Structure formats: C-alpha cells, structure tokens
Amino acid sequence: MESQGQKVDLKGRTFRYSLSVIKFIDTLPRDTATQIIVRQLLRSATSIGANVIEAQAASSKKDFTNFLVYSLKSANESVYWLSLLKESGKVNGGNVDSVLNETKELARILGASVVTLRRRSKV
C-alpha cells in the first residue's frame, strides 16, 4: 500500500470483490439456513472494501492501520462464512472456490500491509 497506484488498485479490487460476492449470493438457495449465512457473508464481505476506503481517509497512520486491521478481520470472517457454505453442501464447490480464493488473497494482502505498517511504526 505504498504508492497511490497500489491504493487505487486495492480500492478497485475490493469493490470488484464486493460485486462478485453479491452476484455469487444471488445464485444461492433460498432456504433459511443459507439465507442466515448469506446475510453475515454480505455484511463481512462488503465491509472489506468499506474499511479500505475509510483507511484512505484516515487522519493518522494509527487510524489507517486500524482500518486495515478491520478490513482484514472482515476478510477472515468472510472466509469462514464461505467455507461454511461450501462444507455444508449448500453450494456447488466450483461456484464458491473462486470467491473463496479471492477472499483469501485479499486477506493475505491486507495482513502483509498491516505487518509492514506496524513494523514501520516501531522504527
């Protein structure tokens, strides 16, 4: 998250991710259990990008880091909900795998960014 280009890329990538989750959700069954999980997934998945946006408007490096931590937590929560849908047999594995893989990749990017920011703040 060093250059402006990378910030814009993460912002765009998380926005596209949110759209892909919404489209994925639209394909899911309408049974009660699935819909309860879907509400949690929609909240956590869209929170990833929302917190990246908040980080960019942060008033300090500490706030910036905190918003990225919130984004990382939302990504980890989304991995949980997607894994639950997959393992419960509520969705076709192929349909969920691409969304799950992107969620894990975003979590890795955010985690690496948080580690770097925290390391730099101690120097």
C-alpha positions in Angstrom: 0.0 0.0 0.0 2.9 2.3 -0.7 2.1 4.2 -3.8 -1.1 5.9 -4.8 -1.5 3.4 -7.7 -1.5 0.5 -5.2 -4.1 2.2 -3.0 -6.4 2.7 -6.0 -5.8 -0.9 -7.1 -6.8 -2.3 -3.6 -9.8 0.0 -3.6 -10.9 -1.2 -7.0 -10.1 -4.8 -6.2 -12.2 -4.8 -3.1 -15.0 -3.1 -4.9 -15.0 -5.7 -7.6 -14.8 -8.4 -5.0 -17.9 -7.0 -3.3 -19.7 -7.1 -6.6 -18.6 -10.7 -7.2 -19.9 -11.7 -3.7 -23.3 -10.0 -4.4 -23.5 -11.9 -7.7 -22.5 -15.2 -6.0 -25.1 -14.7 -3.3 -27.8 -14.3 -6.0 -27.1 -17.8 -7.1 -27.6 -19.4 -3.7 -30.6 -21.4 -2.5 -33.3 -19.5 -0.6 -33.6 -21.9 2.4 -33.5 -20.4 5.9 -30.0 -21.6 6.9 -28.4 -20.5 3.7 -30.0 -17.1 3.9 -28.9 -16.5 7.5 -25.3 -17.3 6.5 -25.7 -15.1 3.4 -26.6 -12.1 5.5 -23.5 -12.5 7.5 -21.4 -13.0 4.4 -22.8 -10.0 2.7 -22.0 -7.8 5.7 -18.5 -9.1 6.2 -17.5 -9.2 2.5 -18.7 -5.7 1.7 -17.0 -4.4 4.9 -13.6 -5.3 3.5 -13.8 -2.6 0.8 -15.6 -0.1 3.1 -12.8 -0.2 5.6 -10.2 0.2 2.9 -12.0 3.4 1.8 -12.1 4.5 5.5 -8.3 3.8 5.8 -7.6 6.1 2.8 -9.4 8.9 4.6 -7.8 8.2 8.0 -6.4 11.2 9.9 -3.3 9.4 11.2 -1.1 6.4 10.5 -2.6 4.7 13.5 -6.2 5.1 12.2 -5.0 4.0 8.8 -3.6 0.8 10.2 -6.6 0.2 12.4 -9.0 0.4 9.4 -6.8 -2.1 7.5 -7.0 -4.4 10.6 -10.8 -4.1 10.5 -10.7 -4.9 6.8 -8.5 -8.0 7.5 -10.9 -9.2 10.2 -13.8 -8.9 7.8 -11.9 -10.9 5.2 -11.1 -13.6 7.7 -14.8 -13.7 8.7 -15.8 -13.9 5.0 -13.5 -16.9 4.6 -15.4 -18.6 7.5 -18.8 -18.0 6.0 -17.8 -19.1 2.5 -16.1 -22.2 3.9 -19.2 -23.0 5.9 -21.4 -22.7 2.8 -19.0 -24.9 0.9 -18.6 -27.6 3.5 -22.3 -27.7 4.4 -23.1 -28.6 0.8 -25.2 -25.6 0.3 -23.3 -24.5 -2.8 -21.5 -26.1 -5.7 -17.8 -26.2 -4.8 -16.8 -24.7 -8.2 -19.1 -21.7 -7.7 -17.7 -20.8 -4.3 -14.0 -21.6 -4.9 -13.2 -18.5 -7.0 -14.8 -16.2 -4.4 -13.1 -18.1 -1.6 -9.7 -17.8 -3.3 -10.1 -14.1 -3.9 -11.1 -13.6 -0.2 -8.0 -15.5 1.0 -5.8 -13.4 -1.4 -7.3 -10.2 -0.1 -6.7 -11.4 3.5 -3.0 -12.1 2.6 -2.5 -8.6 1.0 -4.2 -6.9 4.0 -2.2 -9.0 6.5 1.1 -8.2 4.8 0.2 -4.5 4.8 -0.7 -4.5 8.5 2.6 -6.2 9.4 4.6 -3.7 7.3 2.8 -0.7 8.8 3.2 -1.9 12.3 6.9 -2.7 11.7 7.5 0.8 10.3 5.7 2.5 13.2 8.2 0.9 15.6 11.2 2.2 13.8 
